Amino acid sequence: MQEYKQVLRFLLYALGLCLCWFLLYDFWLSDLDNWLTLQIVHATVYTINMLGYNAAARDIMIQINGVDVVFVYHACNGMVLMALFAGFIIAFPGPLSKKLIYIPLGIVLINLLNILRVTALALNAHHFSHTVDFNHKYTFTLVVYAAIFMLWMYWVKRFSGMTRHVDAQDIEI
């Protein structure tokens, strides 16, 4: 019965967080969304330049050698993924003190991973433009979601207190 209470608690938290997200987005989070998109663009340009290329930003377009290569839409800035990550950690059991450390660290990791993703897509567009759609839709999506899933699983196994070892005697045949 305790397991059902934990699942119900998780679902109620998740539903509440989703409602808060939709209510707050129009009032406050849309400005954060715009800022994050610009931050991703400028960090990507900086990274590409550090790799020896001549990159520049034109609003939310990334250019290499004066040629437009990647347009960073708000949907690609990682904010929704950061919110999903944080929402899962908030809704899942675990000590608040560890959540207050783990959530910001996870968000930083997701942001860095997204900068690397956009950098790779820009370089992909520069060198092999015919593969950008595939890599954008599949390769990098799989990598980013797998990384977030690993962060969630690390939380569940390390901090949630919900894992227990199953002995052979616990299994009914």
C-alpha positions in Angstrom: 0.0 0.0 0.0 2.9 2.4 0.8 4.1 2.0 -2.8 0.8 3.2 -4.2 0.9 6.2 -1.9 4.4 7.1 -3.3 3.2 6.7 -6.9 0.1 8.9 -6.2 2.3 11.5 -4.4 4.6 11.6 -7.4 1.7 11.9 -9.9 0.1 14.7 -7.9 3.4 16.6 -7.6 4.0 16.2 -11.3 0.5 17.4 -12.2 0.9 20.4 -9.9 4.2 21.3 -11.4 2.8 21.1 -14.9 0.0 23.4 -14.0 2.4 25.9 -12.4 4.6 25.7 -15.5 1.7 26.7 -17.8 0.5 29.4 -15.5 4.0 30.9 -14.9 5.2 30.7 -18.5 3.2 33.7 -19.8 4.0 35.9 -16.9 7.7 35.2 -16.2 9.2 32.2 -17.9 8.9 33.6 -21.5 11.5 36.3 -20.6 13.7 33.5 -19.2 13.1 31.5 -22.4 14.3 34.5 -24.5 17.4 35.0 -22.3 18.3 31.3 -22.4 18.0 31.1 -26.2 20.5 34.1 -26.5 22.8 32.5 -23.9 22.8 29.2 -25.9 23.6 31.1 -29.1 26.5 33.1 -27.6 28.0 30.2 -25.7 27.8 28.1 -28.9 29.5 30.9 -30.9 32.2 31.2 -28.2 32.7 27.4 -28.3 33.0 27.3 -32.1 35.5 30.1 -32.1 37.5 28.3 -29.5 37.7 25.4 -31.9 39.3 27.6 -34.5 36.4 28.6 -36.6 35.1 32.1 -37.4 31.6 32.1 -35.9 29.3 34.9 -35.1 25.7 35.4 -33.9 23.1 37.3 -35.8 20.2 37.6 -33.3 19.5 33.8 -32.7 21.2 32.7 -35.9 24.7 31.2 -35.7 27.0 31.8 -38.6 30.3 30.3 -39.6 32.4 32.2 -42.0 29.5 34.6 -42.6 27.1 31.8 -43.6 24.0 31.0 -41.6 24.2 27.5 -40.3 21.9 27.1 -37.3 18.8 29.0 -36.1 18.2 28.4 -32.4 14.5 28.3 -31.8 13.1 28.7 -28.2 12.1 25.1 -28.3 15.8 24.2 -28.8 17.2 26.1 -25.8 16.7 23.2 -23.3 14.4 25.1 -20.9 11.7 22.5 -21.2 14.2 19.7 -20.6 15.6 21.5 -17.5 12.0 21.9 -16.2 11.2 18.2 -16.8 14.4 17.3 -15.0 13.8 19.6 -12.1 10.1 18.5 -11.9 11.0 14.9 -11.7 13.5 15.5 -8.9 11.0 17.7 -7.0 8.2 15.1 -7.4 10.4 12.1 -6.6 11.2 11.3 -2.9 14.5 12.4 -1.5 16.0 14.8 1.0 15.3 18.5 0.3 18.9 19.4 1.0 20.1 17.1 -1.7 17.5 18.3 -4.1 18.6 21.9 -3.6 22.1 20.8 -4.8 21.2 18.2 -7.4 18.7 20.3 -9.3 21.0 23.2 -10.1 23.9 20.9 -10.9 21.7 18.9 -13.2 20.4 22.1 -14.9 24.0 23.2 -15.4 24.9 19.8 -17.0 21.8 19.9 -19.2 22.7 23.5 -20.3 26.3 22.5 -21.1 25.1 19.4 -23.0 22.8 21.6 -25.0 25.6 24.0 -25.8 27.6 21.0 -27.1 24.6 19.8 -29.0 24.1 23.1 -30.8 27.8 23.4 -31.4 27.8 20.0 -33.0 24.8 20.8 -35.1 26.4 24.0 -36.3 29.6 22.2 -37.3 27.5 19.5 -38.8 25.6 22.0 -40.9 28.9 23.7 -41.9 30.6 20.5 -43.0 27.9 18.0 -43.8 24.6 19.9 -44.3 22.8 17.0 -45.8 22.9 15.1 -42.4 21.7 17.9 -40.2 18.0 17.0 -40.2 18.7 13.4 -39.2 21.2 14.3 -36.5 18.9 17.0 -35.1 15.8 14.7 -35.0 17.5 11.5 -33.9 21.1 11.5 -32.9 21.3 14.5 -30.6 17.7 14.0 -29.3 18.7 10.4 -28.3 21.9 11.6 -26.6 20.3 14.4 -24.7 17.3 12.4 -23.5 19.6 9.5 -22.5 21.7 11.9 -20.5 18.7 13.2 -18.6 17.4 9.7 -18.0 20.8 8.8 -16.5 20.6 11.8 -14.3 17.1 10.7 -13.1 18.2 7.2 -12.5 21.2 8.4 -10.6 18.8 10.3 -8.4 16.5 7.4 -7.9 19.4 5.0 -7.1 21.6 7.3 -5.0 19.3 9.7 -3.2 15.6 8.7 -3.3 15.8 6.0 -0.7 13.4 4.0 -2.8 15.7 1.3 -4.0 15.9 -2.0 -2.2 17.6 -5.2 -2.9 15.4 -8.1 -3.8 16.4 -11.4 -2.3 15.6 -14.7 -3.9 13.2 -15.4 -1.0 11.1 -12.2 -2.0 10.3 -13.7 -5.4 7.2 -15.8 -5.6 7.0 -18.4 -8.3 
